[in-house]
């Protein structure tokens, strides 16, 4: 199989896997849902095929997530066009695009495991910040929280709870699969092809 075809097929499979994993959620106490490693396939693409391809893959994934989350955009539209656009960009497109940048921390002379750890932490924190901003700007304006908390601590708690758990789970699984999949993740298997 040619590298270009292999790249497209693997990308399609990984985006499909990420999408399926995102559908199965564990409801969190304050709302929202925790997925189990739904971002990991995008992270792996970013390391295997480098960050530019990771960002492109993350963009495609963000559009699929947007389609699956159209109800949220509809709710945000109740606050006006700016809120709907803010929701589309910050809760979907930009938030998921950040995950595609995970591979930017990798390089030929780098410790790939450490680079993956840093990439996951940095990009998940950036994704959290996107959700945090929409939590303060959009969601608290439309539906003030039922806990009587100010918007900033509520958004930090609401989004931090599931994003923090997602970050920890993804890091653990990434480190567990790293050794058996090292040649795949680093692209060493492609050099023999």
TORROMAR-68944 format. One record per residue: x, y, z of N, C-alpha, C in turn; residue number from 1; residue in one letter. Coordinates in steps of 0.05 Angstrom, whole numbers, plus 5000, padded with zeros to 4 digits. Atoms other than C-alpha are relative to their C-alpha. Layout:
N
SITE	n.x	n.y	n.z	ca.x	ca.y	ca.z	c.x	c.y	c.z	num	residuo
SITE	X	Y	Z	X	Y	Z	X	Y	Z	NUM	a
...
//
This chain:
193
SITE	n.x	n.y	n.z	ca.x	ca.y	ca.z	c.x	c.y	c.z	num	residuo
SITE	5017	4977	5000	5000	5000	5000	5018	5025	5000	1	x
SITE	4984	4976	5001	5028	5068	4982	4996	5017	5025	2	x
SITE	5001	4984	4976	5043	5117	5038	4976	5019	5000	3	x
SITE	5023	4981	5002	4991	5168	5014	4974	4986	5006	4	x
SITE	5025	5015	4995	4936	5116	5013	4999	4990	5029	5	x
SITE	4998	5009	4972	4959	5087	5080	4993	5023	5019	6	x
SITE	5005	4976	4984	4958	5157	5110	4970	5007	5001	7	x
SITE	5028	4994	5001	4887	5170	5087	4983	4979	5013	8	x
SITE	5015	5022	4988	4861	5102	5108	5003	5001	5031	9	x
SITE	4995	4999	4971	4893	5107	5177	4986	5024	5012	10	x
SITE	5013	4976	4990	4867	5177	5186	4969	4996	5002	11	x
SITE	5029	5005	4999	4796	5157	5168	4992	4981	5022	12	x
SITE	5005	5019	4978	4799	5098	5216	5002	5014	5027	13	x
SITE	4996	4987	4974	4827	5141	5273	4978	5021	5006	14	x
SITE	5022	4980	4995	4775	5197	5263	4974	4985	5006	15	x
SITE	5024	5016	4994	4720	5144	5261	5002	4989	5029	16	x
SITE	4997	5011	4973	4748	5112	5325	4996	5022	5021	17	x
SITE	5003	4978	4981	4752	5180	5360	4970	5008	5001	18	x
SITE	5028	4993	5000	4680	5195	5339	4984	4980	5015	19	x
SITE	5015	5021	4986	4654	5128	5364	5006	5003	5030	20	x
SITE	4993	4997	4972	4692	5137	5430	4986	5025	5013	21	x
SITE	5013	4976	4990	4661	5207	5437	4970	4996	5006	22	x
SITE	5029	5005	4997	4591	5179	5433	4994	4988	5027	23	x
SITE	5004	5014	4975	4599	5136	5495	5011	5018	5022	24	x
SITE	4993	4981	4980	4599	5185	5553	4991	4991	5028	25	x
SITE	5008	5004	4972	4598	5179	5628	4991	5028	5010	26	x
SITE	5011	4974	4991	4553	5234	5655	5014	5009	5026	27	x
SITE	4986	4989	4978	4589	5279	5704	4980	5013	5020	28	x
SITE	5018	4989	4979	4558	5305	5770	4989	5028	4994	29	x
SITE	5009	4972	5005	4555	5379	5749	4989	5003	4971	30	x
SITE	5009	4998	5028	4535	5362	5677	5024	4994	4982	31	x
SITE	4978	5007	5019	4575	5347	5614	5005	4971	5001	32	x
SITE	4994	5028	5002	4605	5281	5598	5029	4994	4996	33	x
SITE	4973	5009	5002	4670	5245	5604	5001	4977	4979	34	x
SITE	4996	5022	5019	4692	5204	5544	5026	4986	5007	35	x
SITE	4976	5016	4993	4744	5150	5550	5019	5001	4976	36	x
SITE	4978	4998	5021	4804	5170	5506	4990	5007	4972	37	x
SITE	5009	4993	5027	4764	5199	5449	5020	5018	4986	38	x
SITE	4980	4983	5013	4821	5248	5436	5025	4986	4993	39	x
SITE	4975	5015	5004	4876	5196	5436	5005	4993	4971	40	x
SITE	4994	5005	5028	4867	5175	5363	5010	5025	4985	41	x
SITE	4991	4975	5013	4876	5248	5342	5029	5006	5008	42	x
SITE	4973	4996	4991	4938	5254	5385	5019	4981	4986	43	x
SITE	4983	5020	5014	4966	5190	5354	5005	5009	4971	44	x
SITE	4997	4991	5028	4954	5218	5284	5020	5023	4999	45	x
SITE	4982	4977	4999	4990	5282	5303	5029	4992	5004	46	x
SITE	4973	5010	4997	5051	5243	5325	5010	4983	4977	47	x
SITE	4993	5018	5022	5051	5191	5270	5005	5016	4974	48	x
SITE	4998	4987	5026	5039	5238	5211	5008	5030	5003	49	x
SITE	4990	4973	4993	5065	5302	5244	4977	5019	5004	50	x
SITE	5021	4982	4990	5027	5361	5272	4983	5013	4979	51	x
SITE	5016	4986	5020	5004	5394	5208	4977	4981	4991	52	x
SITE	5021	5019	5007	4967	5330	5188	4981	4996	5024	53	x
SITE	5016	5002	4976	4944	5325	5260	4979	5022	5002	54	x
SITE	5019	4977	4999	4912	5394	5256	4978	4996	4979	55	x
SITE	5020	5005	5021	4878	5377	5191	4980	4978	5009	56	x
SITE	5017	5022	4990	4852	5312	5221	4982	5009	5022	57	x
SITE	5016	4989	4978	4829	5349	5283	4978	5018	4990	58	x
SITE	5021	4983	5011	4791	5398	5240	4977	4983	4989	59	x
SITE	5021	5018	5010	4753	5342	5205	4985	4989	5024	60	x
SITE	5013	5010	4976	4739	5312	5273	4983	5021	5013	61	x
SITE	5016	4979	4987	4715	5379	5300	4974	5004	4985	62	x
SITE	5025	4997	5016	4664	5383	5243	4981	4978	5007	63	x
SITE	5017	5023	4992	4638	5314	5261	4988	5005	5028	64	x
SITE	5010	4994	4973	4633	5335	5334	4979	5022	4999	65	x
SITE	5019	4979	5003	4597	5398	5313	4973	4989	4990	66	x
SITE	5025	5012	5010	4545	5357	5274	4987	4985	5023	67	x
SITE	5011	5015	4977	4536	5312	5335	4990	5018	5022	68	x
SITE	5007	4982	4978	4529	5373	5380	4983	5023	4991	69	x
SITE	5016	4977	5011	4482	5416	5338	4979	5010	5020	70	x
SITE	5019	4991	4979	4432	5418	5396	5013	5022	5016	71	x
SITE	4987	4979	4984	4483	5458	5436	5002	5026	4984	72	x
SITE	4999	4976	5017	4492	5507	5378	4972	5013	4999	73	x
SITE	5028	4990	5000	4416	5514	5375	4994	5015	5026	74	x
SITE	5005	4987	4974	4413	5531	5449	5016	5026	5001	75	x
SITE	4984	4975	5000	4470	5582	5441	4988	5021	4982	76	x
SITE	5012	4981	5019	4433	5613	5382	4978	5016	5013	77	x
SITE	5021	4986	4985	4378	5632	5432	5011	5026	5011	78	x
SITE	4987	4976	4989	4428	5684	5458	5008	5019	4978	79	x
SITE	4993	4983	5022	4440	5712	5389	5021	4987	4982	80	x
SITE	4981	5010	5020	4485	5702	5328	5028	4998	5011	81	x
SITE	4973	5000	4989	4549	5720	5365	5004	4976	5019	82	x
SITE	4997	5023	4982	4536	5667	5418	5001	4974	4984	83	x
SITE	5000	5024	5016	4521	5615	5365	5027	4996	4986	84	x
SITE	4974	5002	5013	4585	5631	5327	5022	4994	5021	85	x
SITE	4981	5006	4978	4624	5632	5393	4999	4971	5008	86	x
SITE	5003	5029	4993	4597	5563	5410	5012	4983	4978	87	x
SITE	4989	5015	5022	4614	5536	5341	5031	5001	5001	88	x
SITE	4971	4997	5001	4685	5563	5343	5014	4990	5025	89	x
SITE	4986	5007	4976	4704	5555	5416	4994	4973	5012	90	x
SITE	5007	5026	4989	4666	5493	5437	5006	4977	4981	91	x
SITE	4995	5021	5019	4680	5455	5373	5025	5005	4984	92	x
SITE	4978	4998	5020	4727	5479	5318	5027	5006	5014	93	x
SITE	4975	4993	4988	4782	5514	5358	5008	4980	5022	94	x
SITE	4994	5019	4978	4777	5468	5419	5012	4974	4990	95	x
SITE	4990	5026	5010	4787	5405	5378	5025	5004	4983	96	x
SITE	4976	4995	5015	4838	5437	5332	5025	4999	5017	97	x
SITE	4977	5000	4982	4884	5446	5391	5011	4972	5004	98	x
SITE	4991	5028	4996	4887	5370	5400	5019	4992	4977	99	x
SITE	4983	5007	5023	4917	5364	5330	5028	5011	5002	100	x
SITE	4973	4989	4996	4977	5406	5353	5017	4983	5019	101	x
SITE	4985	5016	4980	4999	5352	5403	5028	4992	4989	102	x
SITE	4975	5010	5012	5053	5327	5355	5021	5022	4996	103	x
SITE	4981	4978	5004	5086	5396	5351	5023	4998	5020	104	x
SITE	4979	5003	4979	5126	5377	5413	5019	4977	4994	105	x
SITE	4983	5023	5007	5158	5317	5378	5021	5009	4980	106	x
SITE	4979	4995	5019	5220	5315	5336	5019	4976	4998	107	x
SITE	4983	5024	5004	5274	5267	5310	5019	4994	5024	108	x
SITE	4981	5004	4978	5320	5277	5370	4987	5001	5027	109	x
SITE	5015	4997	4975	5266	5281	5423	4994	4973	5012	110	x
SITE	5011	5023	4985	5244	5232	5476	4970	5000	4993	111	x
SITE	5027	5000	5010	5179	5213	5442	4979	4997	5022	112	x
SITE	5020	5005	4978	5144	5189	5505	4996	5027	5016	113	x
SITE	5002	4975	4986	5160	5255	5540	4985	5021	4983	114	x
SITE	5014	4982	5019	5138	5294	5478	4970	4995	4999	115	x
SITE	5029	5007	5000	5072	5257	5478	4987	5010	5025	116	x
SITE	5011	4991	4975	5061	5272	5551	4996	5030	5000	117	x
SITE	5002	4971	5001	5075	5346	5541	4979	5008	4980	118	x
SITE	5020	4994	5021	5033	5348	5477	4972	4996	5010	119	x
SITE	5027	5005	4989	4973	5317	5512	4993	5021	5021	120	x
SITE	5006	4980	4978	4978	5363	5573	4995	5027	4988	121	x
SITE	5003	4973	5011	4987	5427	5534	4975	5003	4983	122	x
SITE	5023	4998	5017	4934	5414	5482	4973	4996	5014	123	x
SITE	5025	5004	4984	4882	5389	5532	4995	5025	5017	124	x
SITE	5004	4975	4984	4894	5451	5575	4989	5022	4981	125	x
SITE	5010	4981	5019	4883	5494	5513	4971	4995	4993	126	x
SITE	5028	5007	5006	4819	5456	5497	4983	5008	5024	127	x
SITE	5014	4992	4976	4797	5467	5569	4994	5030	5000	128	x
SITE	5003	4971	5000	4808	5542	5562	4978	5009	4981	129	x
SITE	5021	4993	5019	4763	5544	5501	4972	4995	5013	130	x
SITE	5025	5007	4988	4707	5509	5539	4994	5018	5024	131	x
SITE	5002	4982	4978	4720	5552	5600	4989	5027	4991	132	x
SITE	5010	4974	5011	4710	5616	5559	4971	4999	4992	133	x
SITE	5028	5002	5008	4645	5592	5529	4982	4995	5025	134	x
SITE	5015	5004	4976	4622	5570	5598	4993	5026	5014	135	x
SITE	5004	4974	4987	4631	5640	5625	4983	5019	4982	136	x
SITE	5012	4981	5018	4610	5679	5563	4972	4991	4991	137	x
SITE	5025	5008	5013	4554	5637	5532	4981	4986	5020	138	x
SITE	5019	5017	4985	4526	5584	5578	4991	5012	5026	139	x
SITE	5010	4987	4976	4523	5624	5642	4981	5023	4993	140	x
SITE	5018	4978	5008	4489	5681	5604	4973	4988	4993	141	x
SITE	5025	5012	5008	4436	5633	5578	4986	4986	5023	142	x
SITE	5011	5015	4978	4427	5589	5638	5018	5003	5024	143	x
SITE	4983	4998	4976	4457	5614	5703	4999	4974	5016	144	x
SITE	4998	5027	4987	4481	5553	5742	4982	4997	5024	145	x
SITE	5019	5006	4978	4437	5520	5793	5014	4999	5027	146	x
SITE	4985	5001	4975	4492	5522	5846	5003	5027	5012	147	x
SITE	4997	4973	4990	4489	5597	5855	5029	5011	5000	148	x
SITE	4972	4992	5001	4563	5602	5838	5003	5022	4979	149	x
SITE	4993	4981	5020	4594	5660	5800	5009	4985	4975	150	x
SITE	4995	5013	5026	4606	5645	5726	5029	4989	4998	151	x
SITE	4973	5009	5003	4682	5639	5730	5006	4975	5016	152	x
SITE	4994	5026	4986	4688	5587	5786	4982	4977	4990	153	x
SITE	5017	5022	5010	4628	5549	5759	5011	4988	4974	154	x
SITE	4989	5010	5025	4657	5545	5689	5026	4984	5004	155	x
SITE	4975	5014	4994	4725	5525	5717	4994	4972	5012	156	x
SITE	5007	5026	4987	4693	5470	5760	4986	4981	4980	157	x
SITE	5016	5016	5019	4644	5446	5706	5019	4988	4979	158	x
SITE	4982	5009	5022	4696	5442	5650	5025	4987	5010	159	x
SITE	4976	5012	4989	4755	5426	5694	4996	4971	5009	160	x
SITE	5006	5026	4990	4721	5365	5723	5003	4979	4978	161	x
SITE	4999	5021	5021	4711	5327	5658	5026	5002	4983	162	x
SITE	4975	4997	5016	4772	5356	5621	5024	4989	5016	163	x
SITE	4979	5011	4984	4817	5339	5679	5000	4970	5001	164	x
SITE	5002	5029	5001	4791	5268	5682	5008	4989	4973	165	x
SITE	4993	5008	5028	4797	5262	5606	5030	5001	4996	166	x
SITE	4971	4997	5002	4869	5287	5610	5014	4977	5014	167	x
SITE	4986	5021	4985	4889	5238	5663	4996	4972	4987	168	x
SITE	5005	5026	5013	4856	5178	5630	5015	4997	4974	169	x
SITE	4986	5001	5026	4885	5196	5562	5030	4997	5004	170	x
SITE	4971	5003	4994	4955	5204	5592	5007	4971	5008	171	x
SITE	4995	5028	4991	4950	5136	5627	5000	4981	4977	172	x
SITE	5003	5018	5023	4926	5100	5565	5022	5004	4980	173	x
SITE	4978	4994	5019	4977	5135	5520	5026	4988	5010	174	x
SITE	4975	5012	4989	5034	5113	5566	4999	4970	5000	175	x
SITE	5002	5029	5000	5007	5042	5570	5003	4989	4971	176	x
SITE	4999	5010	5028	5002	5035	5494	5026	5009	4986	177	x
SITE	4977	4989	5014	5066	5073	5478	5021	4979	4993	178	x
SITE	4979	5020	5006	5116	5015	5483	4992	4981	4978	179	x
SITE	5007	5019	5022	5077	4964	5442	4994	5014	4973	180	x
SITE	5006	4986	5025	5058	5017	5390	5022	5021	4992	181	x
SITE	4979	4979	5005	5124	5057	5390	5007	5003	4971	182	x
SITE	4993	4998	5029	5142	5039	5318	4978	5013	4984	183	x
SITE	5023	4988	5014	5072	5059	5295	4999	5030	5006	184	x
SITE	5002	4972	4991	5070	5124	5336	5022	5017	4988	185	x
SITE	4977	4984	5009	5139	5148	5315	5003	4998	4969	186	x
SITE	4998	5003	5029	5129	5125	5242	5024	4983	4991	187	x
SITE	4977	5017	5008	5189	5077	5244	4991	4978	4981	188	x
SITE	5010	5021	5019	5146	5025	5208	4999	5010	4972	189	x
SITE	5002	4989	5027	5140	5072	5149	5026	5000	4986	190	x
SITE	4973	5000	5012	5215	5074	5138	5007	4974	4986	191	x
SITE	4995	5026	5012	5214	5000	5121	4983	4995	4976	192	x
SITE	5019	5004	5022	5156	5007	5073	5010	5010	4973	193	x
//
